[in-house]
Amino acid sequence: MRDVPIDGDMIRLGQFLKLADLIDTGGEGKILIASGDVTVNGEVDVRRGRQLHPGDVVEVQGRRARVVS
């Protein structure tokens, strides 16, 4: 798992996927999220605008990243 620092105390899921290099494009993220292929803290989340905070763990296609401040 990779720790990915963010500015501030919150980032949206779609933005974090790109920042963490878990996806190549925003369009890819939109599709993966909508299809249920993204988990946050072990649970599927289909909200691209979901707010993530330090400590949250995101997984896509077997790759994981943790939000850190």
SVG drawing of the C-alpha trace seen along z (x, -y; Angstrom):
<svg xmlns="http://www.w3.org/2000/svg" viewBox="-23 -23 27 30">
<polyline fill="none" stroke="black" stroke-width="0.4" points="0.0,0.0 1.2,-3.5 0.7,-6.6 -0.5,-9.5 -0.3,-13.0 -3.1,-15.5 -3.3,-19.3 -6.0,-20.1 -8.1,-17.6 -10.3,-16.2 -10.2,-15.1 -12.9,-13.7 -12.6,-10.1 -12.4,-10.9 -9.6,-13.4 -7.7,-11.0 -7.7,-8.1 -5.8,-10.4 -3.5,-11.9 -2.5,-8.4 -1.9,-7.2 -4.5,-4.5 -6.1,-5.5 -4.8,-7.2 -7.8,-9.5 -10.8,-11.0 -13.0,-9.2 -11.5,-5.9 -12.1,-6.7 -15.8,-7.6 -16.3,-4.2 -14.5,-2.2 -16.4,-4.0 -19.8,-3.6 -19.2,0.1 -18.4,0.8 -14.7,1.6 -13.5,-0.9 -13.5,-0.2 -13.0,-2.7 -12.0,-1.1 -13.0,2.3 -16.5,1.3 -17.6,0.6 -18.5,-3.1 -20.1,-4.4 -19.9,-8.1 -17.2,-9.9 -17.7,-12.9 -17.2,-10.8 -15.1,-12.8 -11.9,-11.0 -10.0,-11.9 -6.5,-11.0 -6.5,-7.3 -9.0,-6.2 -7.8,-3.4 -8.8,-3.2 -8.4,-0.1 -8.7,0.3 -7.9,3.4 -5.7,4.8 -3.8,1.6 -4.2,-0.2 -3.4,-3.8 -4.0,-5.4 -4.8,-9.1 -2.4,-10.9 -2.1,-14.6"/>
</svg>
